[in-house]
């Protein structure tokens, strides 16, 4: 008798904690939804109670296992509540996704204050440390299969005056990712995903007018990156498919990182397309 083999979801039996995961659209929510649909029990988080409730209600309506925690992840008490909620609701923590970050002070180096610079560094680094510590204290990696993904940025590879604090902070996060990966091996893998511009709530003003057509046209791939594109990469790095990968920062930006600096040397292709002098 012929039987059809049913594939087990990649994250069946695992518990994921995803910060900043209730705005729609957002990288965090896309990650949480994909993890839940691939079998994980998920603890979602956001600062807005209505968004947290909406996200949990949506996932439960699909039959997913989900819990929600309201709070800002730059507050260590909220971080502890989030980790505790995973244990209370599902009994363990296997996967951690930290999406906290931002550029609260987009000003040049000659304008930014010390307090603004340090605030940007803290926002993009300390919540990751606090969350990973809290998860470790509650058993992350005890079975040798823990996995963490942080959300970085392509900014460290660019040179934008107004992003001096943000680019430096994300460069620090990339270094932290490698260091923590080395410290936690072999029981916990730690990686980062580096997006460029993504169609999210936070970037709405940059793409809403034309649906992202102009922004996407500047990328080698030719379209604006979606939150789901980032979620796909995050879930790959969290999964057993990436069991030999740790300490990397993966660019998921439509090829934006391929942009190069000026050079007097031109390829044959570029030369053939250049207008000739009269």
Order of alpha helices (4+ residues) and beta strands (2+ residues): beta-alpha-beta-alpha-beta-alpha-beta-alpha-beta-alpha-beta-beta-alpha-alpha-beta-alpha-beta-alpha
